[in-house]
Amino acid sequence: MNPFEFVNAINYNKTDIIGEDPSTEKSYNSFLVNRSLSYFPDTVAIANEMNRYHHVDNKMQFDFLRNVVRKRKRFSKWNKPETHACLELVKEYYKYSTSKAEAVIDILTSDQLEEMKKVLNKGGKK
C-alpha cells in the first residue's frame, strides 16, 4: 500500500485502514509518515513524539496519529537536494568527491567551467 494513503487517512478522512485489513500493517512505513507530518507546524511535535517511540507497533502508531492529528487537508512538496548542472564536470576534471566538488563549484567562474568542458570533450554525438 502507498505510504501516502496512510498519511491521507491520518490527516483527512480518518479511516482505519489497518483495522479493515490487518495485512496492511506490514506496509505501514513510520519513517515516511512521520516525515510527511513534519512539514507542518501543527503536526511537527506529534511526528517528533512518534520518532521517539519508534519501537511501538505500527497499528498503535497509526491509531495514535489518526486520533491525535486534527482533520485538515495538508499537502507539501518534499524538499529535494539541489544539484548543480556542472557538478559531474568538476568531479571528473579535478577527480573530486561529490562533497568536495559541491564546495568548489561556487568558486569557479563560467569561463573556467567552459574551459573544463572543452578539455573533457570526447567528441561524438551529444
C-alpha positions in Angstrom: 0.0 0.0 0.0 1.2 3.5 -0.8 2.5 5.3 2.4 0.7 8.4 1.4 -2.7 6.6 1.7 -1.8 6.3 5.4 -1.0 10.0 5.6 -4.3 10.8 3.9 -6.1 8.6 6.4 -4.4 10.3 9.3 -4.8 13.9 8.0 -8.1 14.0 6.2 -10.5 11.1 6.0 -9.7 9.4 9.4 -10.5 5.9 8.2 -9.0 2.9 9.9 -7.1 1.3 7.0 -5.2 -1.2 9.2 -8.4 -2.3 11.1 -10.1 -3.2 7.8 -7.3 -5.4 6.5 -4.6 -6.5 9.1 -2.1 -7.3 6.3 -1.7 -3.6 5.5 0.1 -3.2 8.9 3.2 -4.6 7.3 3.2 -1.9 4.6 3.0 1.0 7.1 6.2 2.9 6.9 6.5 5.0 10.1 9.5 7.0 8.7 7.7 8.3 5.7 4.5 9.0 7.6 6.4 10.9 10.3 8.5 12.8 7.7 5.4 13.9 5.8 3.8 15.1 9.0 6.9 17.0 10.0 6.4 19.6 7.2 3.5 21.3 9.1 3.7 23.4 12.2 0.7 21.8 13.9 2.0 18.2 13.4 5.7 18.5 13.8 5.7 17.9 17.5 3.4 14.9 17.1 5.7 13.4 14.4 8.7 14.0 16.7 7.0 12.2 19.5 6.4 9.2 17.3 10.0 9.3 16.3 10.9 9.0 20.0 8.7 5.9 20.2 9.7 4.2 17.0 9.7 0.7 18.7 5.8 0.8 19.1 3.8 -1.4 16.9 2.7 0.0 13.5 -1.0 -0.2 14.3 -0.6 1.6 17.6 1.4 4.4 15.9 -1.2 4.7 13.2 -4.1 4.8 15.7 -2.3 7.4 17.8 -1.7 9.7 14.8 -5.2 9.2 13.4 -6.8 10.2 16.7 -4.4 13.0 17.8 -3.9 14.9 14.5 -6.8 17.3 13.7 -8.7 16.8 10.5 -7.3 19.1 7.8 -6.1 18.9 4.2 -2.3 19.0 4.3 -0.1 18.9 1.2 3.5 19.9 0.7 6.2 19.0 -1.8 9.2 17.2 -0.3 12.5 19.0 -0.2 15.0 17.6 -2.6 18.7 18.4 -2.6 19.8 21.0 -5.2 22.2 19.7 -7.8 24.4 21.9 -9.9 24.4 21.3 -13.6 28.2 21.2 -13.8 28.8 19.1 -10.7 29.8 16.0 -12.7 32.1 18.1 -14.8 34.0 19.4 -11.8 34.2 15.9 -10.3 35.7 14.4 -13.4 38.1 17.3 -14.1 39.6 17.6 -10.6 38.9 13.9 -9.6 37.0 15.2 -6.5 34.3 13.5 -4.5 30.8 14.9 -4.5 31.2 16.9 -1.3 34.5 18.5 -2.4 33.0 19.3 -5.8 30.0 21.0 -4.2 32.3 23.1 -2.0 34.4 24.2 -5.0 31.8 24.8 -7.7 30.6 28.1 -6.2 34.2 29.5 -6.5 34.6 28.7 -10.2 33.7 31.2 -12.9 31.7 30.4 -16.0 34.9 30.8 -18.2 36.6 28.2 -16.1 33.7 25.8 -16.5 33.6 26.3 -20.3 37.4 25.6 -20.4 36.8 22.3 -18.4 34.0 21.4 -20.9 36.5 21.9 -23.8 39.2 19.9 -22.2 36.9 17.0 -21.2 35.1 16.9 -24.6 35.5 13.4 -26.0 33.7 14.2 -29.3 30.9 12.2 -30.9 27.2 12.9 -30.8 25.7 14.7 -27.9 
